[in-house]
């Protein structure tokens, strides 16, 4: 699989949260995407880009 791809960076008063798209191979041969939100040395996996964007905003201290 390809390396995680940076989708967006959310900058706020608490710092910067980065959202990466991660492709996962399915047994059927297709792909599924997850989103990895990285902030302050920690990482959270989200199932949708919308969820990841909201999580990144909460971590950075801004409303998204």
Backbone atoms as SQL, in Angstrom:
CREATE TABLE atoms (id INTEGER PRIMARY KEY, chain TEXT, resi INTEGER, resn TEXT, atom TEXT, x REAL, y REAL, z REAL);
INSERT INTO atoms VALUES
  (1, 'A', 1, 'UNK', 'N', 0.833, -1.185, 0.000),
  (2, 'A', 1, 'UNK', 'CA', 0.000, 0.000, 0.000),
  (3, 'A', 1, 'UNK', 'C', 0.874, 1.244, 0.000),
  (4, 'A', 2, 'UNK', 'N', 0.301, 2.299, -0.463),
  (5, 'A', 2, 'UNK', 'CA', 1.003, 3.575, -0.520),
  (6, 'A', 2, 'UNK', 'C', 1.134, 4.179, 0.872),
  (7, 'A', 3, 'UNK', 'N', 2.051, 5.085, 0.995),
  (8, 'A', 3, 'UNK', 'CA', 2.252, 5.796, 2.258),
  (9, 'A', 3, 'UNK', 'C', 1.039, 6.680, 2.553),
  (10, 'A', 4, 'UNK', 'N', 0.764, 6.963, 3.821),
  (11, 'A', 4, 'UNK', 'CA', -0.320, 7.890, 4.163),
  (12, 'A', 4, 'UNK', 'C', -0.090, 9.244, 3.478),
  (13, 'A', 5, 'UNK', 'N', -1.171, 9.831, 2.989),
  (14, 'A', 5, 'UNK', 'CA', -1.095, 11.102, 2.269),
  (15, 'A', 5, 'UNK', 'C', -1.715, 12.218, 3.109),
  (16, 'A', 6, 'UNK', 'N', -0.973, 13.307, 3.284),
  (17, 'A', 6, 'UNK', 'CA', -1.475, 14.451, 4.038),
  (18, 'A', 6, 'UNK', 'C', -2.650, 15.071, 3.291),
  (19, 'A', 7, 'UNK', 'N', -3.776, 15.207, 3.988),
  (20, 'A', 7, 'UNK', 'CA', -4.985, 15.774, 3.390),
  (21, 'A', 7, 'UNK', 'C', -5.115, 17.247, 3.766),
  (22, 'A', 8, 'UNK', 'N', -4.954, 17.548, 5.057),
  (23, 'A', 8, 'UNK', 'CA', -5.094, 18.928, 5.520),
  (24, 'A', 8, 'UNK', 'C', -4.410, 19.099, 6.871),
  (25, 'A', 9, 'UNK', 'N', -4.147, 20.358, 7.194),
  (26, 'A', 9, 'UNK', 'CA', -3.608, 20.715, 8.501),
  (27, 'A', 9, 'UNK', 'C', -4.561, 21.735, 9.109),
  (28, 'A', 10, 'UNK', 'N', -5.000, 21.483, 10.333),
  (29, 'A', 10, 'UNK', 'CA', -5.877, 22.406, 11.055),
  (30, 'A', 10, 'UNK', 'C', -5.025, 23.088, 12.122),
  (31, 'A', 11, 'UNK', 'N', -4.921, 24.407, 12.025),
  (32, 'A', 11, 'UNK', 'CA', -4.088, 25.192, 12.933),
  (33, 'A', 11, 'UNK', 'C', -4.985, 25.963, 13.892),
  (34, 'A', 12, 'UNK', 'N', -4.691, 25.858, 15.173),
  (35, 'A', 12, 'UNK', 'CA', -5.494, 26.551, 16.174),
  (36, 'A', 12, 'UNK', 'C', -4.654, 26.970, 17.352),
  (37, 'A', 13, 'UNK', 'N', -5.285, 27.527, 18.389),
  (38, 'A', 13, 'UNK', 'CA', -4.549, 28.014, 19.552),
  (39, 'A', 13, 'UNK', 'C', -3.834, 26.915, 20.343),
  (40, 'A', 14, 'UNK', 'N', -4.289, 25.674, 20.200),
  (41, 'A', 14, 'UNK', 'CA', -3.641, 24.561, 20.906),
  (42, 'A', 14, 'UNK', 'C', -2.528, 23.910, 20.086),
  (43, 'A', 15, 'UNK', 'N', -2.417, 24.291, 18.811),
  (44, 'A', 15, 'UNK', 'CA', -1.384, 23.721, 17.946),
  (45, 'A', 15, 'UNK', 'C', -1.947, 23.294, 16.606),
  (46, 'A', 16, 'UNK', 'N', -1.169, 22.483, 15.890),
  (47, 'A', 16, 'UNK', 'CA', -1.552, 22.008, 14.564),
  (48, 'A', 16, 'UNK', 'C', -1.913, 20.532, 14.619),
  (49, 'A', 17, 'UNK', 'N', -3.026, 20.192, 14.001),
  (50, 'A', 17, 'UNK', 'CA', -3.450, 18.808, 13.852),
  (51, 'A', 17, 'UNK', 'C', -3.378, 18.457, 12.372),
  (52, 'A', 18, 'UNK', 'N', -2.741, 17.350, 12.056),
  (53, 'A', 18, 'UNK', 'CA', -2.596, 16.918, 10.672),
  (54, 'A', 18, 'UNK', 'C', -3.534, 15.747, 10.405),
  (55, 'A', 19, 'UNK', 'N', -4.169, 15.765, 9.232),
  (56, 'A', 19, 'UNK', 'CA', -5.071, 14.691, 8.835),
  (57, 'A', 19, 'UNK', 'C', -4.446, 13.973, 7.639),
  (58, 'A', 20, 'UNK', 'N', -4.240, 12.669, 7.786),
  (59, 'A', 20, 'UNK', 'CA', -3.669, 11.845, 6.729),
  (60, 'A', 20, 'UNK', 'C', -4.686, 10.822, 6.259),
  (61, 'A', 21, 'UNK', 'N', -4.713, 10.573, 4.949),
  (62, 'A', 21, 'UNK', 'CA', -5.550, 9.522, 4.374),
  (63, 'A', 21, 'UNK', 'C', -4.710, 8.253, 4.283),
  (64, 'A', 22, 'UNK', 'N', -5.257, 7.147, 4.786),
  (65, 'A', 22, 'UNK', 'CA', -4.549, 5.869, 4.801),
  (66, 'A', 22, 'UNK', 'C', -5.388, 4.852, 4.032),
  (67, 'A', 23, 'UNK', 'N', -4.818, 4.291, 2.955),
  (68, 'A', 23, 'UNK', 'CA', -5.521, 3.285, 2.153),
  (69, 'A', 23, 'UNK', 'C', -5.289, 1.904, 2.754),
  (70, 'A', 24, 'UNK', 'N', -6.352, 1.135, 2.886),
  (71, 'A', 24, 'UNK', 'CA', -6.283, -0.235, 3.387),
  (72, 'A', 24, 'UNK', 'C', -6.803, -1.166, 2.297),
  (73, 'A', 25, 'UNK', 'N', -6.063, -2.242, 2.017),
  (74, 'A', 25, 'UNK', 'CA', -6.486, -3.213, 1.009),
  (75, 'A', 25, 'UNK', 'C', -7.574, -4.118, 1.588),
  (76, 'A', 26, 'UNK', 'N', -8.576, -4.377, 0.790),
  (77, 'A', 26, 'UNK', 'CA', -9.643, -5.301, 1.178),
  (78, 'A', 26, 'UNK', 'C', -9.378, -6.672, 0.554),
  (79, 'A', 27, 'UNK', 'N', -9.877, -7.718, 1.173),
  (80, 'A', 27, 'UNK', 'CA', -9.701, -9.067, 0.640),
  (81, 'A', 27, 'UNK', 'C', -10.298, -9.204, -0.755),
  (82, 'A', 28, 'UNK', 'N', -11.328, -8.428, -1.050),
  (83, 'A', 28, 'UNK', 'CA', -11.985, -8.492, -2.355),
  (84, 'A', 28, 'UNK', 'C', -11.160, -7.823, -3.450),
  (85, 'A', 29, 'UNK', 'N', -10.055, -7.176, -3.068),
  (86, 'A', 29, 'UNK', 'CA', -9.211, -6.508, -4.052),
  (87, 'A', 29, 'UNK', 'C', -9.426, -5.009, -4.100),
  (88, 'A', 30, 'UNK', 'N', -10.435, -4.519, -3.433),
  (89, 'A', 30, 'UNK', 'CA', -10.711, -3.085, -3.409),
  (90, 'A', 30, 'UNK', 'C', -9.909, -2.375, -2.327),
  (91, 'A', 31, 'UNK', 'N', -10.225, -1.114, -2.141),
  (92, 'A', 31, 'UNK', 'CA', -9.565, -0.319, -1.114),
  (93, 'A', 31, 'UNK', 'C', -10.590, 0.331, -0.198),
  (94, 'A', 32, 'UNK', 'N', -10.189, 0.528, 1.027),
  (95, 'A', 32, 'UNK', 'CA', -10.978, 1.255, 2.014),
  (96, 'A', 32, 'UNK', 'C', -10.060, 2.323, 2.582),
  (97, 'A', 33, 'UNK', 'N', -10.616, 3.491, 2.872),
  (98, 'A', 33, 'UNK', 'CA', -9.794, 4.574, 3.391),
  (99, 'A', 33, 'UNK', 'C', -10.155, 4.869, 4.840),
  (100, 'A', 34, 'UNK', 'N', -9.130, 5.119, 5.633),
  (101, 'A', 34, 'UNK', 'CA', -9.270, 5.599, 7.000),
  (102, 'A', 34, 'UNK', 'C', -8.490, 6.901, 7.079),
  (103, 'A', 35, 'UNK', 'N', -8.751, 7.649, 8.125),
  (104, 'A', 35, 'UNK', 'CA', -8.088, 8.949, 8.284),
  (105, 'A', 35, 'UNK', 'C', -7.408, 8.994, 9.642),
  (106, 'A', 36, 'UNK', 'N', -6.125, 9.328, 9.612),
  (107, 'A', 36, 'UNK', 'CA', -5.284, 9.351, 10.801),
  (108, 'A', 36, 'UNK', 'C', -5.068, 10.814, 11.197),
  (109, 'A', 37, 'UNK', 'N', -5.539, 11.179, 12.393),
  (110, 'A', 37, 'UNK', 'CA', -5.372, 12.549, 12.888),
  (111, 'A', 37, 'UNK', 'C', -4.198, 12.538, 13.865),
  (112, 'A', 38, 'UNK', 'N', -3.185, 13.327, 13.548),
  (113, 'A', 38, 'UNK', 'CA', -1.977, 13.378, 14.381),
  (114, 'A', 38, 'UNK', 'C', -1.864, 14.746, 15.047),
  (115, 'A', 39, 'UNK', 'N', -1.662, 14.697, 16.359),
  (116, 'A', 39, 'UNK', 'CA', -1.574, 15.937, 17.132),
  (117, 'A', 39, 'UNK', 'C', -0.754, 15.674, 18.387),
  (118, 'A', 40, 'UNK', 'N', 0.250, 16.492, 18.612),
  (119, 'A', 40, 'UNK', 'CA', 1.030, 16.418, 19.849),
  (120, 'A', 40, 'UNK', 'C', 1.648, 15.062, 20.123),
  (121, 'A', 41, 'UNK', 'N', 2.095, 14.378, 19.092),
  (122, 'A', 41, 'UNK', 'CA', 2.729, 13.082, 19.283),
  (123, 'A', 41, 'UNK', 'C', 1.765, 11.920, 19.431),
  (124, 'A', 42, 'UNK', 'N', 0.458, 12.179, 19.312),
  (125, 'A', 42, 'UNK', 'CA', -0.533, 11.107, 19.390),
  (126, 'A', 42, 'UNK', 'C', -1.239, 10.965, 18.049),
  (127, 'A', 43, 'UNK', 'N', -1.934, 9.871, 17.883),
  (128, 'A', 43, 'UNK', 'CA', -2.630, 9.589, 16.635),
  (129, 'A', 43, 'UNK', 'C', -4.001, 8.993, 16.949),
  (130, 'A', 44, 'UNK', 'N', -5.014, 9.438, 16.191),
  (131, 'A', 44, 'UNK', 'CA', -6.374, 8.890, 16.330),
  (132, 'A', 44, 'UNK', 'C', -6.857, 8.493, 14.943),
  (133, 'A', 45, 'UNK', 'N', -7.431, 7.307, 14.821),
  (134, 'A', 45, 'UNK', 'CA', -7.964, 6.831, 13.545),
  (135, 'A', 45, 'UNK', 'C', -9.451, 7.155, 13.474),
  (136, 'A', 46, 'UNK', 'N', -9.865, 7.735, 12.343),
  (137, 'A', 46, 'UNK', 'CA', -11.270, 8.061, 12.087),
  (138, 'A', 46, 'UNK', 'C', -11.714, 7.335, 10.822),
  (139, 'A', 47, 'UNK', 'N', -12.986, 6.975, 10.761),
  (140, 'A', 47, 'UNK', 'CA', -13.515, 6.219, 9.628),
  (141, 'A', 47, 'UNK', 'C', -13.934, 7.093, 8.445),
  (142, 'A', 48, 'UNK', 'N', -14.106, 8.401, 8.673),
  (143, 'A', 48, 'UNK', 'CA', -14.492, 9.283, 7.566),
  (144, 'A', 48, 'UNK', 'C', -13.691, 10.582, 7.636),
  (145, 'A', 49, 'UNK', 'N', -13.598, 11.245, 6.500),
  (146, 'A', 49, 'UNK', 'CA', -12.878, 12.514, 6.447),
  (147, 'A', 49, 'UNK', 'C', -13.578, 13.568, 7.296),
  (148, 'A', 50, 'UNK', 'N', -14.893, 13.576, 7.311),
  (149, 'A', 50, 'UNK', 'CA', -15.635, 14.533, 8.122),
  (150, 'A', 50, 'UNK', 'C', -15.345, 14.374, 9.603),
  (151, 'A', 51, 'UNK', 'N', -15.367, 13.142, 10.064),
  (152, 'A', 51, 'UNK', 'CA', -15.053, 12.859, 11.465),
  (153, 'A', 51, 'UNK', 'C', -13.620, 13.297, 11.787),
  (154, 'A', 52, 'UNK', 'N', -12.692, 13.022, 10.870),
  (155, 'A', 52, 'UNK', 'CA', -11.293, 13.392, 11.080),
  (156, 'A', 52, 'UNK', 'C', -11.127, 14.905, 11.149),
  (157, 'A', 53, 'UNK', 'N', -11.833, 15.630, 10.299),
  (158, 'A', 53, 'UNK', 'CA', -11.734, 17.090, 10.274),
  (159, 'A', 53, 'UNK', 'C', -12.281, 17.696, 11.572),
  (160, 'A', 54, 'UNK', 'N', -13.380, 17.175, 12.061),
  (161, 'A', 54, 'UNK', 'CA', -13.955, 17.652, 13.325),
  (162, 'A', 54, 'UNK', 'C', -13.017, 17.334, 14.481),
  (163, 'A', 55, 'UNK', 'N', -12.470, 16.128, 14.504),
  (164, 'A', 55, 'UNK', 'CA', -11.523, 15.730, 15.550),
  (165, 'A', 55, 'UNK', 'C', -10.296, 16.622, 15.532),
  (166, 'A', 56, 'UNK', 'N', -9.766, 16.904, 14.352),
  (167, 'A', 56, 'UNK', 'CA', -8.594, 17.775, 14.226),
  (168, 'A', 56, 'UNK', 'C', -8.899, 19.166, 14.774),
  (169, 'A', 57, 'UNK', 'N', -10.081, 19.690, 14.490),
  (170, 'A', 57, 'UNK', 'CA', -10.473, 21.000, 15.007),
  (171, 'A', 57, 'UNK', 'C', -10.568, 21.010, 16.523),
  (172, 'A', 58, 'UNK', 'N', -11.155, 19.962, 17.089),
  (173, 'A', 58, 'UNK', 'CA', -11.268, 19.880, 18.553),
  (174, 'A', 58, 'UNK', 'C', -9.891, 19.842, 19.199),
  (175, 'A', 59, 'UNK', 'N', -8.988, 19.059, 18.620),
  (176, 'A', 59, 'UNK', 'CA', -7.633, 18.956, 19.182),
  (177, 'A', 59, 'UNK', 'C', -6.863, 20.276, 19.063),
  (178, 'A', 60, 'UNK', 'N', -7.040, 20.952, 17.944),
  (179, 'A', 60, 'UNK', 'CA', -6.322, 22.211, 17.715),
  (180, 'A', 60, 'UNK', 'C', -6.978, 23.395, 18.420),
  (181, 'A', 61, 'UNK', 'N', -8.223, 23.228, 18.853),
  (182, 'A', 61, 'UNK', 'CA', -8.907, 24.294, 19.576),
  (183, 'A', 61, 'UNK', 'C', -9.675, 25.274, 18.711),
  (184, 'A', 62, 'UNK', 'N', -10.143, 24.785, 17.536),
  (185, 'A', 62, 'UNK', 'CA', -10.955, 25.629, 16.651),
  (186, 'A', 62, 'UNK', 'C', -12.197, 24.850, 16.220),
  (187, 'A', 63, 'UNK', 'N', -13.233, 25.578, 15.848),
  (188, 'A', 63, 'UNK', 'CA', -14.439, 24.930, 15.349),
  (189, 'A', 63, 'UNK', 'C', -14.285, 24.708, 13.851),
  (190, 'A', 64, 'UNK', 'N', -14.473, 23.464, 13.430),
  (191, 'A', 64, 'UNK', 'CA', -14.368, 23.138, 12.002),
  (192, 'A', 64, 'UNK', 'C', -15.682, 22.657, 11.474);
